[in-house]
Amino acid sequence: MEFTKFATEIYPFLEIQPFHSVYYRVLEAFARGDIRRLIITMPPQHGKSVGATTLLPAYMLGLEPDLRIAIASYSGSLASRFNRRVQRILESREYAALFPDTTIKQGAKPANYIRTADEVEIIGHDGALLSVGREGSLTGNRVDCFILDDLYKDAMEANSPIIRENCWEWYTSVVRTRMHNFSRELIVFTRWHEEDLIGTITSKEPCRELRSFSDLENVGEEEWLYLNFEALKTSPATEIDPREVGEALWEERHSAALLKQKRNLDALRFECMYQGHPSSREGLLYGDSFGEYDTLPRDIVRYGNYTDTADTGDDYLCSICYAVDTDGIIYICDVVYSREPMEVTEHEVAEMLCRNRTRTATIESNNGGRGFARAVQRMAPSTKVEWFHQSGNKEARILSNSATVLHLLRFPRGWQQRWRDMYTHLTTYRRTFHSNRWHDAADVVTGIIEHETRDSFRTRISFVR
């Protein structure tokens, strides 16, 4: 029996969304042994634990009554709660009709079988279901399958280096020591920190993103498969997650509008919990340290623009109009930050230049930028459009100019609502360059600083001469 059909037979009230069908199909591959090591991350309140920690153990024990499964969570009481939920399924009439060979002790019979909140044995078989809290003991117990569900209670725990270290110590000294050659591991988390258990494992062991169902068929023996469900789709569509950019994972329950409100409250936390892209505040290049302004000062000496066209179809075109005062402070005035094709963004950038009465625009000529610049020039004749080839190393430029960016740039108050994607990408940009998915916004604010400080230096030299 397929796992999805099993789930709806046991819980007829389940709402099966398209992503649930994918989720359950992947869990079924794990249950049948096609995957030995699986990591799944999902936003809160999307049915993660119902599928992986309640229904899955019951399904696996139905398929293999001799299996010994252990459920672990951040506390013993929560792990026991999962255990009791599974036990209620195992003793139900619906389950008995599907898997009559998998039964557990009821009342006092049979007397020689264990049934507690933390352990239950399968009658007539070697199988059992165990539960343990983080840092709890499993001394003497062989485990064929571990299911680890949220080993951190909240952000405070996940942000504690001591608790993260204790969690890793427990994982290596308890979980790994109870396993054998054929044991399986399933980790289902809401992410909190880039150095949580998932982050540590994936930095030490081979891990591959699950992008198509064919990936389920050729998994390496020591390889982890990693499936991340973003609450708001930002990555390119795949067979596993074919949503368009901007679509919510479960629109009827957690709409895109609601998710954007949550993102506005705390972009960094949203990227961790809802998008599965964690960053530690200590590792951020800019964080939320950008200066803001309410109105432009009167002593503006020039208006400019800096534009970088998209390198690939997944990148953003970033075009920023700005004003500079007599002290060299740079005020961001308007932005086009888009993944639309060039025939769309050419018009958007030209309209922005006209709207802001920009006198000079600088456009990087790399990756089709020269053709883009010519098109914009035709549509915005009052702006002098210049292009140049950017030959500097992107990583070195961004990192070395970061302090100057924070010192000189000012964004209009409320910019997190006006330009949500750019705000998120800048405030969550990490010092470890290759940890970042998008460099477009950081590249352009760096380009503005380079352009303006170079021009300012040339002006001072000319004045001295």
Secondary structure as the mmCIF struct_conf table of DSSP 4:
data_model
#
loop_
_struct_conf.conf_type_id
_struct_conf.id
_struct_conf.beg_label_comp_id
_struct_conf.beg_label_asym_id
_struct_conf.beg_label_seq_id
_struct_conf.end_label_comp_id
_struct_conf.end_label_asym_id
_struct_conf.end_label_seq_id
HELX_RH_AL_P HELX_RH_AL_P1 PHE A 3 ILE A 10
TURN_TY1_P TURN_TY1_P1 PRO A 12 PHE A 13
HELX_RH_AL_P HELX_RH_AL_P2 PRO A 18 ALA A 31
TURN_TY1_P TURN_TY1_P2 ARG A 32 GLY A 33
BEND BEND1 ASP A 34 ASP A 34
BEND BEND2 ARG A 36 ARG A 36
STRN STRN1 ARG A 37 THR A 41
TURN_TY1_P TURN_TY1_P3 PRO A 44 GLN A 45
BEND BEND3 HIS A 46 GLY A 47
HELX_RH_AL_P HELX_RH_AL_P3 LYS A 48 SER A 49
HELX_RH_PI_P HELX_RH_PI_P1 VAL A 50 LEU A 55
HELX_RH_AL_P HELX_RH_AL_P4 LEU A 56 LEU A 63
TURN_TY1_P TURN_TY1_P4 PRO A 65 ASP A 66
STRN STRN2 ARG A 68 SER A 73
BEND BEND4 TYR A 74 SER A 75
HELX_RH_AL_P HELX_RH_AL_P5 GLY A 76 LEU A 90
TURN_TY1_P TURN_TY1_P5 GLU A 91 GLU A 91
BEND BEND5 SER A 92 SER A 92
HELX_RH_AL_P HELX_RH_AL_P6 ARG A 93 LEU A 98
TURN_TY1_P TURN_TY1_P6 PRO A 100 ASP A 101
STRN STRN3 ILE A 104 ILE A 104
STRN STRN4 GLN A 106 GLN A 106
TURN_TY1_P TURN_TY1_P7 GLY A 107 ALA A 108
STRN STRN5 LYS A 109 LYS A 109
BEND BEND6 PRO A 110 PRO A 110
TURN_TY1_P TURN_TY1_P8 ALA A 111 ASN A 112
BEND BEND7 TYR A 113 TYR A 113
STRN STRN6 ARG A 115 ARG A 115
BEND BEND8 ALA A 117 ASP A 118
STRN STRN7 GLU A 119 GLU A 121
STRN STRN8 ILE A 122 ILE A 122
TURN_TY1_P TURN_TY1_P9 ILE A 123 GLY A 124
BEND BEND9 HIS A 125 ASP A 126
STRN STRN9 ALA A 128 GLY A 133
TURN_TY1_P TURN_TY1_P10 ARG A 134 GLU A 135
TURN_TY1_P TURN_TY1_P11 THR A 139 GLY A 140
BEND BEND10 ASP A 144 ASP A 144
STRN STRN10 CYS A 145 ASP A 149
BEND BEND11 LEU A 151 LEU A 151
BEND BEND12 LYS A 153 ASP A 154
HELX_RH_AL_P HELX_RH_AL_P7 ALA A 155 ALA A 158
TURN_TY1_P TURN_TY1_P12 ASN A 159 ASN A 159
HELX_RH_AL_P HELX_RH_AL_P8 PRO A 161 TRP A 170
HELX_RH_PI_P HELX_RH_PI_P2 TYR A 171 VAL A 175
HELX_RH_3T_P HELX_RH_3T_P1 ARG A 176 ARG A 178
TURN_TY1_P TURN_TY1_P13 ASN A 181 PHE A 182
STRN STRN11 ARG A 184 PHE A 189
TURN_TY1_P TURN_TY1_P14 GLU A 194 GLU A 195
BEND BEND13 ASP A 196 ASP A 196
HELX_RH_AL_P HELX_RH_AL_P9 LEU A 197 LYS A 204
BEND BEND14 GLU A 205 GLU A 205
STRN STRN12 CYS A 207 GLU A 209
BEND BEND15 SER A 212 SER A 212
HELX_RH_3T_P HELX_RH_3T_P2 PHE A 213 GLU A 217
BEND BEND16 ASN A 218 ASN A 218
TURN_TY1_P TURN_TY1_P15 GLU A 221 GLU A 222
HELX_LH_PP_P HELX_LH_PP_P1 GLU A 223 GLU A 223
STRN STRN13 TRP A 224 ASN A 228
BEND BEND17 ALA A 231 ALA A 231
STRN STRN14 LEU A 232 LEU A 232
BEND BEND18 SER A 235 SER A 235
HELX_LH_PP_P HELX_LH_PP_P2 PRO A 236 ALA A 237
BEND BEND19 GLU A 239 ILE A 240
HELX_LH_PP_P HELX_LH_PP_P3 ARG A 243 GLU A 244
TURN_TY1_P TURN_TY1_P16 VAL A 245 GLY A 246
STRN STRN15 ALA A 248 ALA A 248
TURN_TY1_P TURN_TY1_P17 LEU A 249 LEU A 249
STRN STRN16 TRP A 250 TRP A 250
TURN_TY1_P TURN_TY1_P18 GLU A 251 ARG A 253
STRN STRN17 HIS A 254 HIS A 254
HELX_RH_AL_P HELX_RH_AL_P10 ALA A 256 LEU A 265
HELX_RH_AL_P HELX_RH_AL_P11 ALA A 267 MET A 273
TURN_TY1_P TURN_TY1_P19 TYR A 274 GLN A 275
BEND BEND20 GLY A 276 GLY A 276
HELX_RH_3T_P HELX_RH_3T_P3 ARG A 281 GLY A 283
STRN STRN18 LEU A 284 LEU A 284
BEND BEND21 LEU A 285 TYR A 286
TURN_TY1_P TURN_TY1_P20 GLY A 287 ASP A 288
STRN STRN19 GLY A 291 TYR A 293
BEND BEND22 ASP A 294 THR A 295
BEND BEND23 ARG A 298 ARG A 298
STRN STRN20 ILE A 300 ASP A 308
BEND BEND24 ASP A 311 THR A 312
TURN_TY1_P TURN_TY1_P21 GLY A 313 ASP A 314
BEND BEND25 ASP A 315 ASP A 315
HELX_LH_PP_P HELX_LH_PP_P4 TYR A 316 TYR A 316
STRN STRN21 LEU A 317 ASP A 325
TURN_TY1_P TURN_TY1_P22 THR A 326 ASP A 327
STRN STRN22 ILE A 330 SER A 338
BEND BEND26 GLU A 340 GLU A 340
HELX_RH_AL_P HELX_RH_AL_P12 MET A 342 ARG A 355
TURN_TY1_P TURN_TY1_P23 ASN A 356 ARG A 357
BEND BEND27 ARG A 359 ARG A 359
STRN STRN23 THR A 360 GLU A 364
TURN_TY1_P TURN_TY1_P24 ASN A 366 GLY A 368
HELX_RH_AL_P HELX_RH_AL_P13 GLY A 369 MET A 379
TURN_TY1_P TURN_TY1_P25 PRO A 381 SER A 382
BEND BEND28 THR A 383 THR A 383
STRN STRN24 LYS A 384 PHE A 388
BEND BEND29 GLY A 392 GLY A 392
HELX_RH_AL_P HELX_RH_AL_P14 LYS A 394 LEU A 408
STRN STRN25 LEU A 409 PRO A 412
TURN_TY1_P TURN_TY1_P26 ARG A 413 GLY A 414
HELX_RH_AL_P HELX_RH_AL_P15 TRP A 415 ARG A 418
TURN_TY1_P TURN_TY1_P27 TRP A 419 TRP A 419
HELX_RH_AL_P HELX_RH_AL_P16 ARG A 420 THR A 427
TURN_TY1_P TURN_TY1_P28 THR A 428 THR A 428
STRN STRN26 ARG A 430 ARG A 430
BEND BEND30 ARG A 431 THR A 432
HELX_RH_3T_P HELX_RH_3T_P4 PHE A 433 SER A 435
BEND BEND31 ARG A 437 ARG A 437
HELX_RH_AL_P HELX_RH_AL_P17 ASP A 440 VAL A 464
#
